[in-house]
Amino acid sequence: MTTVAVLLAPHASVTPPLTWNSGLALSLVAFIAGAINSVAGGGSFLTFPALMFCGVTPVCANATNTLGLWCGSFASVGAYRNHLGGQRRALLSLLITSLIGGLIGALLLLKTPDATFKLLLPWLLLVATLIFIFGKHLTALLRRMVHLDINQPQHAGPFIVGCALQLTIAVYGGFFGGGMGILMLALLTLLGYEKIHTMNALKTVLATTINGIAVVAFVYASVIAWPQAAVMIVGSIFGGYGGAMLAQRVSSEIIRYVVMVIGISMTIYFFVR
């Protein structure tokens, strides 16, 4: 297993020590990100840079952040189980493509040297920020322009298009994942879904699948910074459950603007550094 892990992640480095200050900072950031994700999304704009600021290498930081996201989304699946009725065909098809795409994306990340990922990072953050800012407009545009239905077995076109697009999103999600949820909501709109609870239920299950298979690959390749991951998981759980109650008292639009500012700031920072 060690030999395979080294082959998968030749760039893996020793995890930096977790100090009291960095542990407290990461848990606090994860708490805030968990609350933000429950209201508006975009918590990764906080957690991913925080890991890098604490000395975690880029690929390792991305893998560790994916683990934290997976724990949060996994905890949310049960809350949406009542909104998945009648979605068996669509869910099964999209789950399979999500598993394949998520694994491909994770393997691509593991084969990407840290130096290369550093060069890609500002552009990935820029893409994620633009998706976050214009996601609603993209969704509205798709709703007006196109209507497909993946649940109609007699129509092969929508089925193939939907699976192909989800495969692409899953590859992106396994590799980086910023804005992945917004992309999936746009895809579900393209496929004719209109009930937001059903869309959020499908998005949550698919995101959990993508991040889950990616986490398996990252754990196997030994690129998780476990001490940092542990404090972030605790923080995100409390943030997702307790912090969300406080965050929901603030307008979701205000939180979205805050996340936009953070995303733009982090993008500029990584372009300049």
QUIPESUL-V768069 format. One line per field, one symbol per residue. ss: DSSP state (@ for helix, = for strand, . for the rest). Layout:
BEGIN
ss = ???
END
This chain:
BEGIN
ss = .@@@@@@@...........@@@@@@@@@@@@@@@@@@@@....@@@@@@@@@@....@@@@@@@@@@@@@@@@@@@@@@@@@@....@@@@@@@@@@@@@@@@@@@@@@@...@@@@@@@@@@@@@@@@@@@@@@@@@@@@@@@@..........@@@@@@@@@@@@@@@@@@@@....@@@@@@@@@@@.....@@@@@@@@@@@@@@@@@@@@@@@@@.....@@@@@@@@@@@@@@@@@@@@@@....@@@@@@@@@@@@@@@@@@@@@.
END
